[in-house]
Amino acid sequence: MAEKKDMMTAEVEDVTSATETPEVKNEIQTINPNNILHLSKPLRNGNEELIFDWDKITGYNLIACERAAKKKDPSIMVPSLSQSYQAMVAGLAANVRYDDICGMGAKDFSAACLMAQNFLLGNAET
């Protein structure tokens, strides 16, 4: 197994050494201020705001979040209205863990869930 891994590493090194250095492009990404949630209390990792990137979420992501939310709460009938589902989607969009979203204070948690709900129901200004 180690020999196979070494061969794979060697192949990667060969490919990277044979290719030219990629050209660096300076791209500026604008962030919609409506996608930023300023937290009243920082997260455990020190973040004082959450930046939601709704464009990175796929249908596969939403289906996976729905399944996970229904495992936690089988009584969910309309996932878009479930705070468990909204928190999972919000965590995915903000690139933080579900537990980080749920561990926020009620004000911040509700705001994050509302932003996710607006996205899910098509009311978000992304």
N, C-alpha and C positions, 0 to 999 in steps of 0.2 A: 504494500500500500504506500509506504514511504517513497519507494522507487517511482511509483506512478505519480505521486505528488511532485517529486523532484522533476520529472519529465514535463509535467504540466507547467511548473514554474519556469523551466528552461524555455518552453515554447512561448510563454508570455513574454519573457525577457527578449527572445529573438524577435518577436513581433514589435515590441516597443522600441527596440534598438534600431530596427530597420525602417521605422516610420519617422517622418519628420515631426518636429515639435509643433503641436497644433497652434494655430493663430489665436491669440487672445482677443476676444471681442468685448468691447465695453458696452454693456447693455444696462440701461436704467429701467428698473421696474417700478412703476408707480403703484402705490397702495391706496386703495379707496379708503378714506377716513371712516366710512361706515363699516369697514371690516376690522376696525381696531376697537378692542374693548380694554379700557383703562381700569385696572383692578383697584378696588379699595384697599386690598391687602395683597402683598406679593405672594406668588406661589412658593412652594418649598425650594424650587430651583432658583429663586430670586427674580423671576420675570415679573414685571410690574404691569405688563399689558399682554394681551393675546391678539395676534394678528391672524385672522381667518383667511385662508386661501381656498375659497369655494371651488375654484376652477380645477383644482387638482383631484377633486373627488370624482370617482367613476360610479357607474351603476353597480359594478361588482362590490365596491366599498359599501354602498348603501345596503345592498342585500346582505352582506356579511354583518353589518351593524344591526340590521333588523333581526337576523337569526340570533345574534348574541343577546340582544335586548329581550327577545321572546324567551330565551333560556332563563334569563334573570327574572322575568315576569311574564308567565304564559298567558296572563289575562289581557295582554295588550291587543286591542282591536284595531286601532288606527295608529300605526307607528309614529307618524309625523306629530302626533299630539302627546306622545309618551316622553316624559322627561328622561327616562333611561336611554331611549333611542336618540333623543336630541343631544344628550351629553356625549354619547359615543360619536355622533357625527361632528359635534363641536370639537371634541378632542382630536379627531382625525384632521379636521380642517386647520386647527391651530397647532398641530404637531406636538400635542401633549397627551399624556396618558388619561384614560377615562377616570382613574382614581384621582388625578389632579383636578379634573373638572368637578367631580363630586365632592372633593375635599375643600372647595372654595366656600366662602361665606355665602349665605342664602342670596344676598343681593347680587353678587357676582355670578353665582351659579344660575340664577334666574335670568340674568342678562345674557349669559352665554347660550342658555337653552332657547331663549327668545330669538336670538340671532340665527341659531340653527333652524328653528321652526320657520322663520321668515324665508330662509333659503329653501327649505324643503317644500314650502307651500307657494314658492314663486314670488314672494313679496320682498325679497332682498334686493338691495341696490348694489350689485357686485361690480 
